Amino acid sequence: MTFSLVARCADTGMFGIAISSSSPAVAARCSYTRAGVGAVASQNVTDPTLGPLTLDLMQGGLSAEAAVVRAASEASFAEYRQVLAVDTRGATAIHSGPNSLGIWTQAHGDNVASAGNLLDNEGVPQAIVNAYLSATGHIGDRLIAAMRAGLAAGGEAGPIHSAGLQIADKVTWPVADLRCDWTEDCPIEAIATAWEVYKPQLDAYVQRALDPREAPSYGVPGDD
């Protein structure tokens, strides 16, 4: 009931994940990034512990492939799980258990991997990968383009209701973590709108955290 991608920007080293589902609050359970380490999606009858575990394994020196294999070997009910990862070299790996739901499949490219379950058709992950690789600009823009392409290619078999986008860059917290936890409209477009508002302010929010003395004003009434 989910389609997603994990990605690395070869130019900046940023990591990102974008995800959407018919389930509520999918990004709250499934999205994990860590600056200087990688990005992971844990989905399909989700075990949220697999995201941090896979990142810990990569931070400890394992490649994305080795980390995903190790995480799957240690997981309970791995046959029900999908885990996607990308590492600092841009290498990717995906575990899709045989009990993944409905039509499920996956696709890889340089610095990007996509997978889904309960899909409309088997071509959705490849459409996501192709769109990410052909898009330009900020990794956030490319993640949005990829998710739009996945939806256009058929997306999930039923209507989607939640989505999220998360980006890691240099600092220990996600520099962007945008979510639409439920809507009867398109959650991917809700995230795209939020990204257009947030993108110009991203650096300012990081600066406020690092040193508010050098931060720009908030630009709201009452801010002197």
C-alpha positions in Angstrom: 0.0 0.0 0.0 3.0 2.2 -0.5 5.4 3.5 -3.1 8.7 5.3 -2.4 12.2 6.2 -3.3 15.5 6.7 -1.5 18.1 8.9 -3.1 21.4 10.6 -2.9 22.5 13.8 -4.6 25.8 13.1 -6.2 26.7 16.9 -6.3 25.9 17.8 -2.7 25.9 14.5 -0.8 22.4 15.1 0.5 20.1 12.2 1.1 16.4 12.1 0.7 13.3 9.9 0.8 9.8 10.5 -0.6 6.9 8.2 0.1 3.2 7.9 -0.4 0.4 5.5 0.7 -3.3 4.8 1.1 -2.5 4.4 4.8 -2.4 7.4 7.2 0.8 9.0 8.3 3.0 6.8 6.2 6.1 9.0 6.5 5.9 8.8 10.3 6.5 5.1 10.2 8.6 4.5 7.1 11.1 7.4 6.4 14.7 7.5 7.7 17.7 9.6 6.7 21.0 10.4 8.3 23.6 12.9 7.1 26.8 11.3 6.0 25.2 7.8 6.2 22.3 7.3 3.9 18.5 7.0 3.5 16.2 4.1 4.2 12.6 3.3 3.7 11.0 0.5 5.8 7.6 -0.3 4.4 4.9 -3.0 3.7 3.5 -4.3 7.0 6.0 -1.9 8.4 8.5 -2.6 11.1 9.8 0.9 12.0 12.9 -0.6 13.8 14.4 -1.6 10.4 15.1 2.0 9.3 17.3 3.0 12.3 18.9 -0.5 12.3 19.9 -0.3 8.6 21.3 3.2 9.1 23.3 2.1 12.1 24.7 -0.7 10.1 25.7 1.6 7.3 27.2 4.1 9.8 29.2 1.2 11.1 30.8 0.7 7.7 28.5 -1.7 5.8 27.4 -0.9 2.3 23.7 -0.5 1.5 23.6 -4.0 0.2 25.3 -5.6 3.2 23.3 -3.5 5.6 19.9 -4.5 4.0 20.9 -8.1 4.0 21.9 -8.0 7.6 18.8 -6.1 8.7 16.6 -8.5 6.9 18.4 -11.5 8.5 17.8 -10.0 11.9 14.2 -8.9 11.4 11.1 -10.7 12.6 8.8 -11.6 9.8 11.2 -10.4 7.1 9.1 -12.1 4.5 6.5 -9.3 5.0 8.9 -6.4 4.8 10.3 -4.1 2.2 13.5 -2.2 3.0 15.2 0.2 0.6 18.6 1.9 1.2 21.2 4.1 -0.5 24.6 4.7 1.0 27.4 7.4 0.7 28.7 5.8 -2.5 25.3 6.0 -4.2 25.0 2.2 -4.0 21.5 0.9 -3.4 19.8 -2.2 -2.1 16.3 -3.4 -1.7 14.8 -6.3 0.3 11.2 -7.2 -0.8 9.9 -10.2 1.2 7.8 -12.7 -0.8 4.7 -11.8 1.3 4.8 -8.2 0.2 1.2 -7.1 -0.7 -0.5 -7.2 -4.0 1.6 -6.2 -7.1 5.0 -5.4 -5.7 8.2 -4.7 -7.5 11.4 -2.5 -7.4 13.9 -0.6 -9.5 17.5 0.7 -9.1 19.6 3.4 -10.7 22.7 5.4 -9.8 22.0 7.0 -6.4 18.4 6.0 -6.3 16.1 3.0 -5.6 12.4 2.7 -5.6 9.9 0.0 -4.5 6.2 -0.4 -3.9 3.5 -2.8 -3.0 -0.2 -3.0 -3.8 0.8 -1.1 -7.0 -1.4 -0.4 -10.0 1.2 -2.1 -12.2 4.8 -3.3 -12.1 6.2 -0.3 -14.0 5.7 2.2 -11.2 9.1 1.9 -9.5 11.0 2.2 -12.8 9.0 5.3 -13.7 10.0 6.8 -10.3 13.7 6.0 -10.9 13.7 7.3 -14.4 12.1 10.6 -13.3 14.6 11.1 -10.5 17.5 10.5 -12.8 16.2 12.8 -15.5 15.2 15.6 -13.1 17.5 18.5 -12.3 17.9 21.0 -9.4 17.7 20.5 -5.6 17.2 16.9 -4.4 13.9 18.0 -3.0 12.7 19.0 -6.5 13.9 15.7 -7.9 12.1 13.7 -5.2 8.9 15.5 -6.0 9.3 15.0 -9.7 9.9 11.3 -9.1 6.8 10.8 -7.0 4.6 12.7 -9.5 6.0 10.4 -12.2 5.1 7.3 -10.0 1.6 8.5 -9.5 1.2 9.3 -13.2 2.5 5.8 -14.0 -0.4 4.3 -12.0 0.8 4.6 -8.4 -1.0 2.5 -5.9 -4.0 0.4 -7.0 -6.3 2.5 -4.8 -6.4 6.2 -3.8 -3.4 7.6 -1.8 -4.0 9.6 1.3 -0.6 10.4 2.9 2.9 11.3 1.8 6.2 12.6 3.1 9.5 14.0 2.0 12.7 14.0 4.2 16.1 15.4 3.4 19.4 15.1 5.4 22.4 17.3 4.9 25.5 17.8 7.2 23.6 18.3 10.5 22.2 15.6 12.8 18.6 16.3 12.1 16.6 16.3 8.8 16.9 19.7 7.2 13.5 19.1 5.7 10.8 16.8 7.0 7.5 17.5 5.3 4.4 15.4 5.8 0.8 15.1 4.8 -0.7 12.6 7.2 -4.2 12.4 5.7 -6.1 14.1 2.9 -8.9 13.2 0.5 -7.0 15.2 -2.1 -3.6 14.4 -3.5 -1.0 14.1 -0.7 1.9 14.3 -3.1 0.7 17.7 -4.3 0.2 18.7 -0.7 3.9 17.9 -0.1 4.9 19.6 -3.3 3.2 22.8 -2.2 4.8 22.6 1.3 8.2 22.1 -0.4 7.8 25.2 -2.5 7.1 27.2 0.6 9.9 25.5 2.7 12.7 25.3 0.1 13.6 29.1 0.1 13.7 29.0 4.0 15.6 25.8 4.5 19.0 27.3 4.9 17.6 30.0 7.3 16.1 27.3 9.6 19.5 25.5 9.7 21.3 28.7 10.5 18.8 29.6 13.3 19.6 26.2 14.9 23.4 26.6 14.6 23.7 30.2 15.5 20.6 32.4 15.9 22.8 35.5 16.1 23.6 35.2 12.4 20.1 34.1 11.4 17.8 36.1 9.1 14.6 37.6 10.4 11.5 35.5 10.5 9.6 37.9 8.2 6.4 37.8 10.2 4.4 40.6 11.9 6.0 41.5 15.2 9.5 40.4 14.1 11.7 43.4 14.6 
